[in-house]
């Protein structure tokens, strides 16, 4: 009797059917974890220094770690998921990066629509999740025999009929990929960031323009700081009652009657406020309350030239001169 059963397939061959998918998913998870680690280290260093994280070695390492997730891994998993059983993937050297960048663009658009700041870590986690999901679907399809074999990178620059891809075409494709990566924000300059410092009278019936700082009398001022830097930031706020002399547009500080310091650390989007009471002493000349905001610690001699943000409340001058 003739044995018509299919030939035996070694178990090692069966295992290697999924080796590329397992490696792709594992590498995606490792790169996402590395990106988060680099960003976390950068944020801790920035918090310790009282500055905004960005432009440091950690930020550069995070951008480099997320780059394969943008330009390669999701595209490979998607191609493996959609590959035909009976024919190889045409020009995978071109198709894989294009598909991957398409995923990265869609994910970036979604992150920009969602509340919060688009960071390399958020992009990496999103792309890693998409890669793992696509690799899982591709594995199930391969097991059922409805998806194709792994991409043969030895012929990655050839079409399905075996013709080579022109070198000029590859060069143009590479240029487009670089521009696309920069466009979706992985290596692009960060979004505009800022902090705000605001001062207003605690008495809601008084405006800042009509506020009078009467010597010897206490005046309450509401002071607020808001962080829109995109990162956690440590601040120092210096409040000073100063005696000044003005000549035209020039202001000279003659002396400081009092100086107080407030320290706070704010997450991105967080706001801090306090009510600050001042009581200027009688003195010749013009008085003012100056608030100097610093990222991190403040110098021993704070002033407008060194402050990150400045807010000044002037005492009205009855004779119109300063």
VMD Tcl script that draws the C-alpha trace (Angstrom):
set ca {
  {0.00 0.00 0.00}
  {1.30 3.46 -0.91}
  {1.80 6.00 1.90}
  {0.22 9.28 0.75}
  {0.84 11.27 3.95}
  {2.79 14.54 3.54}
  {6.51 14.31 4.27}
  {7.60 14.86 7.86}
  {8.54 18.47 8.69}
  {11.24 18.70 11.39}
  {10.10 20.49 14.52}
  {13.04 22.90 14.26}
  {11.73 24.12 10.91}
  {8.27 24.61 12.42}
  {9.76 26.61 15.27}
  {11.76 28.84 12.94}
  {8.58 29.76 11.06}
  {7.88 32.22 13.86}
  {11.42 33.23 14.81}
  {11.30 36.48 12.82}
  {7.96 37.48 14.38}
  {9.13 36.70 17.91}
  {12.34 38.65 17.33}
  {10.44 41.62 15.87}
  {7.99 41.78 18.80}
  {10.73 41.30 21.40}
  {12.94 44.00 19.86}
  {9.99 46.40 19.76}
  {9.33 45.88 23.48}
  {13.02 46.28 24.36}
  {13.32 49.50 22.34}
  {10.17 50.95 23.91}
  {11.49 50.14 27.39}
  {14.86 51.66 26.53}
  {13.20 54.83 25.23}
  {11.21 55.23 28.44}
  {14.34 54.59 30.50}
  {16.34 57.21 28.61}
  {13.53 59.75 28.96}
  {13.12 58.98 32.65}
  {16.82 59.42 33.33}
  {16.79 62.68 31.40}
  {13.78 63.99 33.36}
  {15.36 63.10 36.71}
  {18.58 64.87 35.73}
  {16.61 67.90 34.58}
  {14.58 67.98 37.81}
  {17.74 67.79 39.89}
  {19.21 70.69 37.92}
  {15.92 72.60 37.89}
  {15.82 72.81 34.11}
  {13.64 71.45 31.33}
  {14.70 68.09 29.92}
  {15.61 68.27 26.28}
  {18.62 68.39 24.04}
  {20.73 66.21 26.39}
  {22.35 62.82 25.91}
  {19.24 61.08 27.27}
  {16.96 62.80 24.76}
  {19.26 61.90 21.88}
  {19.47 58.28 23.04}
  {15.67 58.11 23.30}
  {15.31 59.43 19.75}
  {17.80 56.86 18.45}
  {16.06 54.04 20.33}
  {12.65 54.91 18.87}
  {13.98 55.24 15.31}
  {13.75 51.49 14.41}
  {10.18 51.51 15.71}
  {9.38 54.34 13.34}
  {11.17 53.14 10.23}
  {11.20 49.34 10.36}
  {9.52 47.10 12.97}
  {5.79 47.89 12.58}
  {6.19 47.77 8.81}
  {7.83 44.34 8.96}
  {5.08 42.97 11.20}
  {2.38 44.42 8.93}
  {4.00 43.01 5.77}
  {4.33 39.61 7.45}
  {0.66 39.79 8.39}
  {-0.49 40.65 4.87}
  {2.05 38.65 2.81}
  {0.70 36.19 0.26}
  {1.34 32.47 0.71}
  {2.43 31.72 -2.86}
  {4.65 34.70 -3.72}
  {7.40 36.72 -2.00}
  {6.96 40.30 -0.86}
  {7.98 42.64 -3.72}
  {10.77 45.09 -2.89}
  {10.61 44.72 0.93}
  {13.54 47.15 1.21}
  {11.09 49.83 0.07}
  {7.74 48.44 1.21}
  {8.66 47.75 4.85}
  {9.89 51.29 5.69}
  {7.01 52.93 3.83}
  {4.41 50.86 5.72}
  {6.23 51.45 9.00}
  {6.35 55.20 8.49}
  {2.66 55.19 7.60}
  {1.91 53.57 10.96}
  {4.18 56.04 12.74}
  {2.45 58.98 11.08}
  {-1.02 57.75 12.06}
  {0.10 57.10 15.64}
  {1.72 60.53 15.90}
  {-1.43 62.24 14.62}
  {-3.44 60.33 17.22}
  {-1.06 61.35 20.01}
  {-1.22 64.99 18.96}
  {-5.01 64.93 19.05}
  {-5.02 63.31 22.49}
  {-4.37 65.48 25.56}
  {-0.79 65.69 26.73}
  {2.59 66.17 25.10}
  {3.91 63.97 22.29}
  {7.13 62.41 23.54}
  {9.48 59.80 22.13}
  {8.40 57.47 24.95}
  {4.71 57.75 24.14}
  {5.43 57.18 20.45}
  {7.66 54.18 21.23}
  {5.08 52.51 23.47}
  {2.31 53.02 20.90}
  {4.40 51.67 18.02}
  {5.66 48.73 20.10}
  {2.07 47.82 20.96}
  {1.09 47.95 17.29}
  {4.12 45.84 16.35}
  {3.36 43.14 18.93}
  {-0.30 43.01 17.87}
  {0.56 42.72 14.16}
  {3.21 40.09 14.85}
  {0.67 38.05 16.83}
  {-1.85 38.22 13.98}
  {0.86 37.25 11.49}
  {1.80 34.26 13.68}
  {-1.78 33.04 13.81}
  {-2.13 33.39 10.03}
  {1.11 31.52 9.41}
  {0.02 28.70 11.68}
  {-3.20 28.42 9.68}
  {-1.31 28.59 6.41}
  {-2.96 31.84 5.26}
  {0.12 34.10 5.50}
  {3.43 33.96 3.66}
  {6.92 33.03 4.74}
  {9.39 35.47 6.37}
  {10.83 38.24 4.23}
  {13.95 37.16 2.41}
  {16.28 40.11 2.99}
  {18.90 38.64 0.62}
  {16.57 39.66 -2.21}
  {15.11 42.67 -0.40}
  {16.04 45.06 -3.20}
  {14.38 43.04 -5.95}
  {10.86 42.93 -7.24}
  {8.74 39.79 -7.39}
  {10.09 38.94 -10.86}
  {13.71 39.20 -9.67}
  {14.65 42.58 -11.16}
  {16.91 44.82 -9.08}
  {15.67 48.11 -7.74}
  {17.60 51.03 -9.31}
  {20.15 52.64 -7.00}
  {18.70 56.09 -7.74}
  {15.27 54.91 -6.63}
  {16.69 53.61 -3.35}
  {18.48 56.92 -2.78}
  {15.28 58.91 -3.33}
  {13.36 56.53 -1.06}
  {15.98 56.92 1.67}
  {15.71 60.71 1.41}
  {11.92 60.56 1.65}
  {12.19 58.36 4.73}
  {14.55 60.77 6.47}
  {12.24 63.71 5.73}
  {9.20 61.74 6.91}
  {10.89 60.79 10.18}
  {11.76 64.43 10.82}
  {8.23 65.51 9.90}
  {6.40 63.23 12.31}
  {8.42 64.66 15.16}
  {10.93 62.04 16.28}
  {13.93 64.20 15.48}
  {12.10 67.48 14.96}
  {12.57 70.46 17.29}
  {10.34 70.27 20.38}
  {7.12 72.22 20.55}
  {7.20 75.72 22.00}
  {7.35 75.63 25.78}
  {6.92 78.33 28.38}
  {6.14 79.20 31.99}
  {3.84 81.97 33.14}
  {4.11 84.27 36.14}
  {1.07 86.34 37.10}
  {0.42 88.84 39.90}
  {-2.94 90.35 40.88}
  {-4.40 92.09 43.96}
  {-5.95 89.71 46.46}
  {-8.79 92.22 46.75}
  {-10.94 91.40 43.74}
  {-12.33 94.95 43.60}
  {-8.88 96.43 42.88}
  {-7.01 96.19 39.58}
  {-3.26 95.91 39.29}
  {-3.19 99.34 37.61}
  {-5.02 101.06 40.47}
  {-3.27 99.20 43.28}
  {-1.55 101.50 45.80}
  {1.36 100.28 47.89}
  {0.98 102.39 51.01}
  {4.16 102.52 53.15}
  {3.60 100.94 56.54}
  {0.40 99.18 55.44}
  {0.09 95.56 54.41}
  {-0.99 94.77 50.85}
  {-1.96 91.23 49.76}
  {-1.05 90.02 46.27}
  {-2.03 86.76 44.58}
  {0.96 85.26 42.75}
  {0.73 82.26 40.42}
  {3.16 80.18 38.36}
  {2.05 77.81 35.62}
  {4.20 75.18 33.92}
  {3.71 74.64 30.18}
  {7.24 73.40 29.56}
  {6.30 69.88 28.55}
  {8.33 68.47 31.46}
  {8.45 68.56 35.24}
  {10.29 71.71 36.38}
  {11.61 73.01 39.72}
  {11.07 76.75 40.25}
  {12.32 79.41 42.66}
  {10.31 82.61 43.03}
  {11.98 85.65 44.60}
  {9.73 88.45 45.92}
  {11.44 91.75 46.73}
  {10.33 95.18 47.88}
  {12.76 97.54 46.13}
  {13.45 101.27 46.26}
  {14.26 102.51 42.75}
  {14.99 105.61 40.77}
  {13.74 106.05 37.21}
  {15.17 108.30 34.52}
  {13.42 107.95 31.21}
  {13.36 104.25 30.36}
  {16.14 103.38 32.80}
  {15.48 102.06 36.29}
  {18.13 101.94 38.99}
  {17.62 99.86 42.13}
  {18.78 101.92 45.12}
  {18.14 99.26 47.73}
  {16.08 96.27 48.82}
  {13.78 96.52 51.84}
  {12.77 92.85 52.00}
  {13.32 89.64 50.07}
  {11.45 86.30 50.27}
  {11.91 83.06 48.35}
  {9.39 80.38 47.42}
  {10.27 77.00 45.94}
  {7.95 74.62 44.11}
  {8.13 71.78 41.57}
  {5.38 71.53 38.98}
  {4.45 68.86 36.47}
  {3.60 69.90 32.93}
  {0.28 71.76 32.95}
  {0.29 72.20 36.73}
  {-0.27 75.57 38.43}
  {0.95 76.85 41.80}
  {-0.28 79.93 43.63}
  {0.13 81.76 46.91}
  {-1.02 84.98 48.58}
  {1.94 87.17 49.35}
  {1.60 90.04 51.84}
  {3.97 93.02 51.51}
  {4.39 96.04 53.78}
  {6.81 98.62 52.31}
  {8.68 100.83 54.74}
  {8.57 104.60 54.24}
  {11.52 105.60 52.08}
  {12.46 108.44 49.74}
  {12.12 107.58 46.06}
  {9.85 105.22 44.23}
  {9.03 101.76 45.59}
  {8.01 98.59 43.79}
  {7.41 94.90 44.44}
  {9.36 92.75 42.00}
  {8.82 89.01 41.45}
  {11.66 87.11 39.78}
  {10.97 83.56 38.61}
  {13.82 81.11 38.01}
  {13.96 77.56 36.77}
  {15.97 75.82 39.44}
  {17.75 77.84 42.12}
  {17.97 81.62 42.15}
  {21.23 83.59 42.37}
  {22.20 85.50 45.49}
  {21.55 88.79 43.67}
  {18.33 88.26 41.67}
  {17.21 90.73 39.05}
  {15.54 91.22 35.69}
  {18.72 90.41 33.80}
  {18.94 86.89 35.21}
  {15.28 85.99 35.83}
  {13.35 83.65 33.55}
  {10.15 85.65 34.14}
  {9.61 88.99 35.90}
  {6.50 90.73 37.24}
  {6.64 94.21 38.79}
  {4.05 96.13 40.84}
  {4.79 99.88 41.00}
  {3.79 102.30 43.70}
  {2.01 105.30 42.17}
  {3.95 108.59 42.30}
  {1.76 111.49 43.28}
  {3.83 114.24 41.67}
  {4.13 112.35 38.38}
  {7.91 112.09 38.53}
  {10.10 109.11 39.27}
}
mol new
graphics top color blue
foreach p $ca { graphics top sphere $p radius 0.5 }
foreach p [lrange $ca 0 end-1] q [lrange $ca 1 end] { graphics top cylinder $p $q radius 0.2 }
display resetview
